[in-house]
Amino acid sequence: MTFNSNKQNRVVLGILLGIIFLAFALRLVNLNGRPFWYDEAFSVLYAEKPFATMLYGTIAQTDGAAADVHPLFYYTILHGWMGLAGQSAAAVRLLSVLLGVTTVIVVYLLGCYLFGRRAGLLAALITAVAPFALYYAQETRMYALLGLAAVTTTYFFARAWVEQKRWQWLAFAAAGAVTLYAHNLGAMFIAGLGIWVLWTWWRERQLRHLRPFFLACCLMLLLFAPWLAILPSQFGKIQQAYWVARPDLVSLLQTSLIFHLAYDNQALPAWLLPLAIAFSLFLPVILLLEWRRGAKAGSLSTGVFPTPVGLLFCLAFLPPLLTFLISQWRSVFIVRALLPSALAYYTLAAGILVNRSFPRPIRWGTLLVAAILALFSLQNHYRYAEFPRSPFAETAVFLAQEAASPDDMIIHSNKMTFFPTHYYNRRLPMAFIADEPGSPADSLAYATQEALGLYAIPDLETAVANHPRIWFVIFQAALAEYETIGQTHPHLSWLNAHYRQTNLVQFNDLSIYIFEQK
C-alpha cells in the first residue's frame, strides 16, 4: 500500500512539474519580440522613478482628485526588479512570467484542497494554457500580481475556514491586503468572498467561523489603511475622466469570451471569433448541468471543504456582476482586473470536469476542443502586432534613421503612440499632443507628467513650432473614428492646411505622415 502510494505521489509530482514547465515555456515565447504598448511603457517609465516621485505623481491633487488611479505596490516591486534585471522588454516582463508560473502552482494547491489532486492538476493545466492568464503573465502590468495574490488569498482562506489555525488567518489577511494593494478592484474579489461567508452563515446559522474571519478582515484593512485614505481622491479621478465605457450585456458576453479563449485588448482572427464565442457559451452550460448532477449524487465535495463549488461560484461570477452593477453608476468595468475571477472559474471548471459522474466522452471532447481553440488563440497572441501593440520598436529604428536632421520634428497625435516609441528610443526629438481636457482619454494628469518628466503639448500648432519637416505618428484606428462620420482627423486637417505631405510610411496599423513646409 505504501509502495503504491509513493509511486502515485511520484506520478503526480512528475505531472505537476511537467505542467509548470509548460506554463513557463509558453510564457517565454516571443517575450522580447512582442511590441510594448502604452500601458507597459508607462509602467517602466514610471517605475524607474524613486518612490517619492511616484507617490507625488499618483496622489498629488489635480482639480480636486488624485493624479492616478492605481496603487503603487506593483510599481515599487517593478522598480526593485529593474534594478536587478534591467529594462529590456524580456527583463521587465520576466517578473510577470514568474508571478504567472507561481499562480499555476497555487491554483494546483487550491484545486487539490477543494476537490482533490486530479482537479488540482487539471486546474493548473487550464491556468497554464488559458490565453487570458497567459496574456497577463507576459505583460509589464500589475495583473499577474493581482491574480497570484487573489488565488493565494483564496487558498489560505479555505484552509483557515476548515482548520481554524491562527497562522492561516494571518496569511489570509496578508494575502488579501496584497490583493488590495495590487489593484483597487481587488476589493471586488474580497467582496465575493465576503458574500460567500454571509451565505454560509445564513444557511448554517453557525458563528464559530465569523469571529476569526471578521478579525482577519480587520487586520487586512489595517494593513491596507495607508492607501485606504487615498481611495476617495482616486475615485474622484475616475469621476473626472476615465476611458472605460459603461458596460452592457454585450460586455458580459465579451467577458465570458475573454475568460475562456481571448484577451481584452487584442482582437481574435475573424474566423476564430465565432468558434470561440460558441465555446464560451457552451462550456458554462455543460458545467452547470454537470454540477447539478454531481450535487445530487453528492460527489463534488471531498469532505475537506464543505461547499467548494459554492465558494468558487461566488468568486468567479459575483465580482464581475458587482463591477458591472457599480459601472452603471460610474464605469470601472475593466476585464483584466477580473483575472482573479477567471482563475477561480478555471478551478471550478476543473473540479466539475474531473467529477466521476461526468461522462468521459463529453469530458475529453470538451478538453480537446478547448485545447485546439486555445492553441489557435495563443498563436494569434504571439504574433499580434496591431492596435494598440503596433511595431513600435521598428518605428523607433526608422525614425532614428530618417528623422535625424535638426529640421525634423516627430509629433505623436497622442500619448498612446508616444510612450512606447519613447521607451524604445529616448533620444528621438518627439512631442505628443494632450488629450482633450475632461474627455475619457484625458487620463494622464499634469502631476503624473511632472513625475515622468514628459509633458504633453497643448495643441498641434505649438508642437510644430515652425519646424521645416514634421513626422506625424498616428494610429489608423484614430483616423477611422473620423472617417466613419465623413471627416478628416483634425490634426491631419491642420497639417494639410499648413504643410505639404511628401510621404506616408506604415508599420502595420501605425501611420507616419511626412510633411514639409510649403
ZAMARGU-4260 file (C-alpha; in steps of 0.2 Angstrom, whole numbers, plus 5000, padded with zeros to 4 digits):
<rodrens>
0) 5000/5000/5000 | 5014/5012/5005 | 5023/5007/4989 | 5008/5011/4978 | 5005/5027/4987
5) 5023/5033/4985 | 5023/5028/4966 | 5006/5038/4964 | 5014/5053/4973 | 5029/5052/4961
10) 5017/5052/4946 | 5008/5067/4952 | 5024/5076/4956 | 5030/5072/4938 | 5014/5078/4930
15) 5014/5094/4940 | 5032/5098/4936 | 5028/5095/4918 | 5013/5107/4919 | 5025/5120/4927
20) 5037/5118/4914 | 5024/5120/4901 | 5017/5136/4909 | 5035/5143/4910 | 5039/5139/4892
25) 5023/5146/4885 | 5026/5162/4894 | 5043/5164/4887 | 5038/5163/4869 | 5042/5179/4860
30) 5043/5188/4877 | 5056/5200/4870 | 5048/5202/4852 | 5030/5206/4857 | 5028/5225/4855
35) 5027/5236/4870 | 5011/5246/4871 | 5006/5262/4881 | 5002/5254/4897 | 5018/5244/4898
40) 5029/5258/4893 | 5021/5269/4906 | 5025/5255/4919 | 5043/5255/4915 | 5045/5274/4914
45) 5035/5277/4930 | 5043/5263/4940 | 5061/5269/4936 | 5057/5284/4947 | 5061/5285/4965
50) 5046/5280/4976 | 5044/5298/4982 | 5042/5304/4964 | 5029/5290/4960 | 5020/5294/4976
55) 5019/5313/4971 | 5014/5308/4953 | 4999/5297/4960 | 4992/5306/4975 | 4995/5325/4970
60) 4979/5334/4968 | 4973/5338/4951 | 4957/5348/4950 | 4952/5341/4967 | 4956/5322/4963
65) 4971/5311/4964 | 4983/5311/4948 | 4982/5292/4945 | 4970/5278/4950 | 4982/5264/4954
70) 4991/5259/4970 | 5010/5259/4969 | 5014/5242/4976 | 5017/5234/4959 | 5027/5249/4953
75) 5038/5248/4968 | 5041/5229/4965 | 5045/5233/4947 | 5057/5247/4952 | 5067/5234/4963
80) 5066/5221/4949 | 5073/5233/4936 | 5087/5237/4947 | 5092/5218/4946 | 5086/5213/4929
85) 5087/5229/4918 | 5074/5237/4907 | 5073/5227/4891 | 5056/5220/4886 | 5061/5202/4891
90) 5068/5208/4908 | 5053/5218/4914 | 5041/5205/4908 | 5050/5191/4916 | 5043/5197/4933
95) 5025/5194/4927 | 5031/5177/4920 | 5037/5172/4937 | 5021/5178/4945 | 5011/5169/4932
100) 5020/5152/4935 | 5018/5154/4953 | 5000/5157/4951 | 4999/5140/4942 | 5007/5131/4957
105) 4995/5140/4969 | 4980/5135/4958 | 4985/5117/4959 | 4986/5118/4978 | 4969/5126/4979
110) 4961/5114/4967 | 4969/5099/4977 | 4962/5106/4994 | 4944/5109/4987 | 4942/5094/4975
115) 4957/5083/4976 | 4973/5080/4966 | 4965/5076/4949 | 4956/5093/4950 | 4972/5102/4956
120) 4982/5095/4941 | 4968/5100/4928 | 4966/5117/4936 | 4984/5120/4935 | 4984/5114/4917
125) 4970/5125/4912 | 4978/5140/4920 | 4995/5136/4911 | 4987/5137/4894 | 4972/5149/4896
130) 4975/5164/4884 | 4969/5176/4897 | 4980/5171/4911 | 4995/5169/4899 | 4992/5186/4891
135) 4995/5195/4908 | 5009/5184/4913 | 5018/5191/4898 | 5014/5210/4901 | 5023/5223/4912
140) 5007/5227/4922 | 5000/5223/4939 | 4988/5210/4934 | 4999/5195/4936 | 5002/5201/4954
145) 4984/5203/4956 | 4979/5186/4951 | 4993/5177/4961 | 4988/5187/4977 | 4969/5184/4975
150) 4971/5165/4972 | 4983/5164/4987 | 4970/5173/4997 | 4958/5160/4992 | 4969/5146/4997
155) 4973/5152/5014 | 4955/5157/5017 | 4949/5139/5013 | 4962/5131/5024 | 4958/5143/5038
160) 4940/5140/5037 | 4942/5122/5039 | 4957/5120/5050 | 4955/5136/5060 | 4973/5139/5063
165) 4979/5157/5068 | 4993/5157/5056 | 4982/5153/5041 | 4970/5168/5046 | 4985/5179/5047
170) 4991/5173/5030 | 4974/5176/5023 | 4974/5194/5029 | 4991/5197/5022 | 4987/5190/5005
175) 4971/5199/5005 | 4980/5216/5009 | 4992/5212/4994 | 4977/5209/4983 | 4970/5226/4988
180) 4987/5234/4985 | 4989/5226/4968 | 4974/5234/4961 | 4959/5244/4968 | 4947/5232/4960
185) 4954/5218/4970 | 4941/5224/4983 | 4928/5216/4971 | 4936/5199/4974 | 4937/5201/4993
190) 4918/5206/4992 | 4914/5190/4983 | 4922/5180/4997 | 4913/5190/5010 | 4896/5186/5001
195) 4900/5168/5002 | 4903/5169/5021 | 4887/5178/5023 | 4878/5165/5013 | 4886/5151/5023
200) 4881/5159/5039 | 4863/5162/5033 | 4862/5143/5028 | 4870/5136/5043 | 4867/5149/5057
205) 4884/5145/5065 | 4895/5159/5072 | 4911/5149/5075 | 4919/5155/5059 | 4913/5173/5059
210) 4924/5179/5073 | 4941/5174/5066 | 4935/5179/5048 | 4930/5196/5055 | 4946/5199/5064
215) 4956/5194/5049 | 4947/5206/5038 | 4950/5220/5051 | 4969/5216/5050 | 4968/5216/5031
220) 4960/5233/5031 | 4973/5239/5044 | 4987/5233/5033 | 4978/5242/5018 | 4975/5258/5029
225) 4989/5269/5022 | 4981/5268/5005 | 4963/5267/5010 | 4964/5285/5014 | 4969/5289/4996
230) 4955/5279/4988 | 4942/5294/4989 | 4953/5305/4979 | 4957/5291/4966 | 4938/5288/4964
235) 4937/5307/4961 | 4949/5305/4947 | 4938/5292/4939 | 4923/5304/4941 | 4933/5317/4932
240) 4939/5307/4917 | 4941/5289/4914 | 4942/5279/4897 | 4931/5265/4902 | 4914/5265/4894
245) 4898/5259/4903 | 4896/5241/4901 | 4881/5232/4894 | 4875/5214/4891 | 4887/5213/4877
250) 4901/5217/4889 | 4896/5202/4899 | 4897/5191/4884 | 4914/5198/4880 | 4920/5194/4897
255) 4915/5176/4895 | 4924/5176/4879 | 4940/5183/4887 | 4939/5171/4902 | 4939/5156/4890
260) 4949/5160/4875 | 4953/5178/4872 | 4961/5194/4880 | 4954/5211/4882 | 4964/5222/4871
265) 4969/5211/4856 | 4957/5205/4843 | 4955/5187/4838 | 4955/5182/4820 | 4938/5184/4811
270) 4937/5165/4808 | 4941/5160/4826 | 4929/5173/4834 | 4913/5164/4831 | 4920/5147/4837
275) 4927/5155/4852 | 4910/5163/4856 | 4901/5147/4854 | 4913/5138/4865 | 4912/5152/4878
280) 4893/5150/4879 | 4893/5131/4878 | 4905/5127/4892 | 4896/5136/4906 | 4880/5127/4901
285) 4889/5110/4902 | 4897/5114/4918 | 4880/5120/4926 | 4871/5104/4920 | 4885/5093/4927
290) 4886/5102/4943 | 4868/5099/4946 | 4870/5081/4943 | 4886/5080/4954 | 4877/5089/4968
295) 4863/5077/4968 | 4875/5062/4968 | 4885/5071/4982 | 4901/5068/4973 | 4908/5086/4971
300) 4915/5088/4989 | 4930/5078/4995 | 4924/5082/5013 | 4938/5093/5017 | 4930/5110/5012
305) 4911/5110/5014 | 4905/5119/4998 | 4919/5121/4986 | 4908/5124/4971 | 4898/5137/4981
310) 4914/5146/4986 | 4922/5146/4968 | 4905/5151/4961 | 4904/5167/4971 | 4922/5171/4967
315) 4920/5168/4948 | 4904/5176/4945 | 4900/5189/4959 | 4915/5201/4956 | 4911/5203/4938
320) 4892/5206/4942 | 4896/5218/4956 | 4908/5228/4945 | 4895/5228/4931 | 4882/5235/4943
325) 4893/5248/4950 | 4898/5253/4932 | 4880/5258/4928 | 4884/5272/4940 | 4902/5275/4937
330) 4911/5264/4925 | 4926/5254/4932 | 4922/5238/4922 | 4940/5233/4917 | 4940/5215/4912
335) 4959/5212/4915 | 4956/5217/4933 | 4944/5202/4934 | 4958/5190/4931 | 4956/5183/4949
340) 4938/5178/4945 | 4944/5169/4929 | 4957/5159/4940 | 4943/5154/4951 | 4932/5149/4936
345) 4946/5138/4930 | 4947/5129/4947 | 4928/5127/4947 | 4928/5120/4929 | 4942/5108/4934
350) 4933/5102/4949 | 4917/5099/4939 | 4926/5091/4924 | 4935/5078/4935 | 4919/5073/4944
355) 4917/5054/4942 | 4899/5057/4937 | 4904/5067/4922 | 4903/5057/4906 | 4920/5053/4899
360) 4916/5057/4880 | 4909/5074/4885 | 4924/5077/4896 | 4938/5073/4884 | 4928/5080/4869
365) 4927/5097/4879 | 4945/5097/4884 | 4950/5093/4866 | 4940/5107/4858 | 4947/5119/4872
370) 4965/5114/4868 | 4963/5116/4849 | 4954/5133/4851 | 4967/5139/4864 | 4981/5134/4853
375) 4975/5145/4839 | 4971/5159/4851 | 4989/5158/4858 | 4996/5158/4840 | 4987/5174/4837
380) 4993/5181/4853 | 5011/5178/4850 | 5011/5186/4833 | 4999/5200/4836 | 5006/5217/4831
385) 4991/5228/4828 | 4982/5242/4839 | 4987/5245/4852 | 5003/5234/4850 | 5009/5241/4834
390) 5028/5238/4830 | 5035/5252/4840 | 5052/5245/4840 | 5053/5245/4821 | 5045/5263/4821
395) 5058/5269/4833 | 5073/5262/4822 | 5065/5270/4806 | 5063/5287/4814 | 5080/5287/4821
400) 5087/5284/4804 | 5076/5295/4794 | 5072/5310/4806 | 5090/5314/4811 | 5090/5332/4805
405) 5089/5347/4816 | 5075/5352/4805 | 5064/5337/4809 | 5051/5336/4822 | 5042/5320/4827
410) 5024/5323/4833 | 5013/5310/4840 | 4994/5313/4839 | 4993/5307/4857 | 5002/5298/4872
415) 4997/5280/4866 | 5010/5281/4852 | 5022/5292/4860 | 5026/5282/4876 | 5030/5265/4868
420) 5041/5274/4855 | 5050/5284/4868 | 5053/5268/4878 | 5062/5261/4863 | 5072/5277/4859
425) 5073/5291/4872 | 5084/5302/4861 | 5072/5305/4847 | 5066/5323/4846 | 5047/5320/4849
430) 5032/5328/4857 | 5014/5322/4859 | 4998/5331/4859 | 4987/5332/4875 | 4971/5324/4876
435) 4955/5334/4876 | 4953/5341/4894 | 4939/5332/4903 | 4937/5318/4889 | 4938/5300/4894
440) 4955/5299/4886 | 4962/5313/4897 | 4970/5301/4910 | 4987/5307/4911 | 4987/5321/4924
445) 4999/5335/4925 | 5007/5329/4941 | 5010/5312/4933 | 5018/5321/4919 | 5029/5330/4931
450) 5034/5314/4939 | 5038/5306/4922 | 5047/5322/4916 | 5037/5320/4900 | 5024/5334/4896
455) 5010/5335/4883 | 5010/5349/4871 | 4993/5358/4872 | 4990/5359/4853 | 4997/5354/4837
460) 5002/5372/4832 | 5013/5374/4847 | 5021/5357/4844 | 5025/5361/4826 | 5034/5377/4831
465) 5038/5381/4813 | 5049/5366/4810 | 5053/5363/4792 | 5048/5345/4792 | 5036/5336/4803
470) 5034/5317/4805 | 5017/5314/4812 | 5013/5297/4820 | 4995/5291/4822 | 4985/5275/4824
475) 4974/5270/4809 | 4961/5267/4822 | 4961/5286/4827 | 4959/5291/4809 | 4945/5278/4806
480) 4935/5286/4820 | 4933/5302/4810 | 4931/5293/4793 | 4916/5284/4799 | 4907/5301/4801
485) 4914/5308/4785 | 4928/5319/4792 | 4947/5320/4792 | 4956/5319/4808 | 4958/5337/4814
490) 4977/5335/4816 | 4979/5329/4798 | 4967/5343/4793 | 4978/5356/4801 | 4994/5349/4794
495) 4987/5348/4776 | 4982/5366/4778 | 4999/5372/4783 | 5011/5359/4776 | 5013/5348/4761
500) 5013/5329/4763 | 5028/5321/4755 | 5026/5303/4760 | 5017/5290/4771 | 5025/5276/4779
505) 5015/5262/4788 | 5020/5249/4801 | 5005/5238/4801 | 4991/5250/4808 | 5003/5263/4813
510) 5005/5278/4801 | 5019/5290/4799 | 5015/5305/4788 | 5029/5316/4782 | 5025/5334/4780
515) 5036/5348/4773 | 5034/5367/4773 | 5025/5373/4758
</rodrens>
